[in-house]
Amino acid sequence: MAFVVVLIHMSVLLFSGLALIVYMSTLFVCALIFKNNGMADIGYGIGFLVFIYATALQAPTLFLFQYVLLALVTVWGVRLAVRIFAKNKGKSEDFRYKNWREQWGKTFVVRSFFQIYLLQGSIIALVASPIVLALIFGTGDSLALLFFCGVLLWCIGFFFETVGDYQLDAFIHNPQNKGGIMMSGLWSYTRHPNYFGESMIWFGITFASIAVTPVALFGIISPLLITFLLLKVSGVPLLEKRWEGNAQWEKYKNRTSVFIPLPQKKSKQ
């Protein structure tokens, strides 16, 4: 009997994984047509929805807390996709993809598929693992206090991510700020409020998922991975490298926390 249950769970994950692969492959084809790998960024948030809804559709019964988890990821994913689409609309390919296009040369198409789209799909699957486990193994018995603590973390994260993005966009769209550095609002407490928010969102979703089922504890890799990527790989390092040597940036950098919101350090006289 236990073997049959394992097979059922494996088939659910297989179906969801195949749905995600099809989705990422479709994004790849669109990127080839429009000659813009920015499709990967626009489609990132929706990729989570494809993966978790493919899982939810196979669940025999969903309970209240599982629906709340679905709602939290949906709000996050749709907002992110709309924001990135609006940000990239009418613009050329992002500098990261342009550099790779030049560096990879004749192998660009193949490497794009594996190193951008399939890799991103793998990251989506890992980051979404807590909620997927909660959808598969969740029952009506949940730890309400831990769940609401998780939702509170999600709300804090969503605030920092949304407000941080809004403040940055408003700053960039003001012609008077051309070439300047955003240092006010939430950006006076952390150099990357949107990245801090993203990390908190996934810590919140993970804790809320663990409240639904202890099995989701295996998904603790989710917030750890996303935080590592933001701090050490594709987030902070890439963005801050562009400002190296800028006197205004160096001054801002020395007095402002890189990630966790903190009061600014006083300038040395």
N, C-alpha and C positions, 0 to 999 in steps of 0.2 A: 504493500500500500504506500509506504514512504517513497519507494522508487517511482511509483506512478505520479505522486505529488511533485517530486523533483523534476520529472519529465515535463509536467504541465508548466511549472515555473520556467523551465528552460525554454519551452516553446514560446512562452510569452515574451521572454527577453530576446529570443531569436527574431520573432516577428517585429518587435519594436526596433531592434538593431537594423533589420533589413529596411524598414521604413525610413530610418535615419540615413542609411547609405544611399537609398534612392533619392532622398531629398538633397543630400550634399552633392550627389552626382548631377542632379538637375541644376543646382546653383553653378556648378563647374561649367556645364554646357552654356548656361546664360552668360557666364564670364567670358567664354571663348567668343560668343557671338558679339558681345558689346566691348570686347577687348579691355576688360576692367575687372580685376580680381577684388575690387571693393565689394563685389557681390557677397563675398564671404563674410564681410563685416555686417552688411545689411541683413543677411540671412541668419546670423548667429543666434539671436534671441528666438526667432521662430523655430530654429532647429530644436530647441528645448521643448517647445510645444508639440512638435511632431513626435518627438521621442516619448514624452510623458502621456500624451493623449492616445498614442498607439498602445501604450500600456494600459491606460484607464479603460479603453474600449474592450479590453479582454478580461477585466476584473468582473467577477460574478456579482459583487455587491460593493458599493462605495458608501462610506459613512461620512458624517458631517465634517469631521476634521480632515478627511481626505479631500473633500470638495474644497475646503478652505485652502489646503496646500495647492491644489490645482489653480485656484483663483489667484493666489500670491504669485506663482510662477507666470501665469498668463498676463497679469498686470505688468510685471517686470519685463517679460519678453516682448510684448506689444509696444510698450513705451520705448524700449531700447531700439527696436527695429524702426519705428517711426522716426525717432530722433536721428539715427544714423542715416536713414534715407534722406531726410530733409537736409542734413548736414552735407551729404555727398552729392545731392542733386545738382546737375549742371557742372560739376567739377571733374577734373581729370583724375586718373588713377592715383591712389595714395602713394607717397614717396617710398614706403616700404616695398610695395609691390613693383614699383618702377625699378628700384634697385635690383630686386630679384630677377626681374625680366631681363635686365642687362647682364647680370652675373650668370644666370643659368643658360643663356643663349639658346642653342638648339634643343636642349632638354627641358625648356621652360614648361611646355604643355604637360609632360609626364610628371615633372616635379611639382607643378602646381596642384595636380590632382591628388598626389600622395602627401605632399608636405604642407599644403594649405587646406584642402577640402576634407580629405580622409582624416588627417591629423586633427582638424577642428572637430570633426564628427566624433572622434575618439575622446577628445576633451569634453565635449558636450555630454557624452554617455557617462563619463566618470563624475563630472560635476553634478549631473542630474540623478546620480545613483541613489541618494537618500530618499528622494521623493518616489522614485521608481520602486524601491524596496517597500516603502510605506504603502504604495498602491497595491502591490502584490500580496504583502503579508499582513496588512492592517486589518484590525477587527474593530468592533464597536467599543472595546475597552482601551481607553487612552489615558495618559497622565496629563490631566488638564493643566496643572500649574506649569509643567515643563513646556507644554504646547504653547501656552500664552506667553511664556518667556521667549520662546522662539519667534513668535509673531511680533513681539515687542522689538526684538533685535532686527527683524526684517523691516519694521517701520522706521527704526533709526537709520538703517542702511539705505532704505528707499529715500528718506529725507535728504541724506547727504548726497546720494547719487543724483537725484532729480534737481535739487536746488543748486548743487555744485555745477551741473551741466547748464542749467538756466543762467546762472551768473556768468559762466564762461562764455556762453553764446552771446549774451547781451554785451559783454566786454568786447568780443571780437567784432561784432556788427557795428560798433561805434567807431567811425573813421578816425576820431581823435586818439584812439588807442592803438593805431596801426604800429606794429613793431614793439608794442609794450608787453608787459608781463602782468597777468592777473594776480593781484595780491590782496584784494579786499574780500569782504563777506566771509564765507566759509574758507576761502583760500588764504585767509590770514591765520588760520589755525592749523591747516595742513596743506602741503603743496599739492595734494591729490585727493580732495574730498570725495570725488566720484569713485575713485578706486577703493578708498576706505569704505564707502557705502556699498560697493559691490561685494567686498569681503564680508561685511556684516550681514548682507542679504542672504548669503549662502550659509553662514554660520546659523542664522535664524531658521532657515528652511531645514537645515540638518537637525537642529535641536527639536524642532516641531515634528520632524519625521520620526526621530527616535521616540518621541512621546507617543506616536501612533503605533510603533512596533520596535522592540529592542533590536530586531534584525537590521534596522536602518543604521545602527552603530557602525556597520561595515562600510557605510557611506561617508564616514568621517574624513575620508580622503578628499571629499568635495571642497569644503572651505579651505582645507590646507593647500590643495592644489591651486585653487584660484588665487589665493593670497600669495603663494610662491610665484606664480606666473606674473602677477601684477607687480610684485616687488623686485623680482630678479630677472625676468625674461622679457616679456612683451609689453609691459606697461611703463613703469617708472624709468628703467634704464634707457629705453628708446627715446622717450620724450625729453628727459633731462639732458641727454647727450647733445641735443640740438641747441641747448642754451649755454653749453660750456664756454667759459671765457667771457661771457657777457657780464659786465660789472654789476648791473642792476640785478641780474639773476643770482650772482654769487652772494650779494648782500642779502637778498630775500632768502636764499637757500640756507645761509648760516643762522638765520633767526627763526625759521619756520620748520616745524616738524614735517618729516617726509610723508608720514602716513597717518598715525594716530593723532586726532585733533588735540592740540595743546596750546596754551597761551604762548605768544611769541616771546622769544628771548629778547632781553633789552640789548640795544646796540651798545657796543663798547665805545666809550669816549676816547 
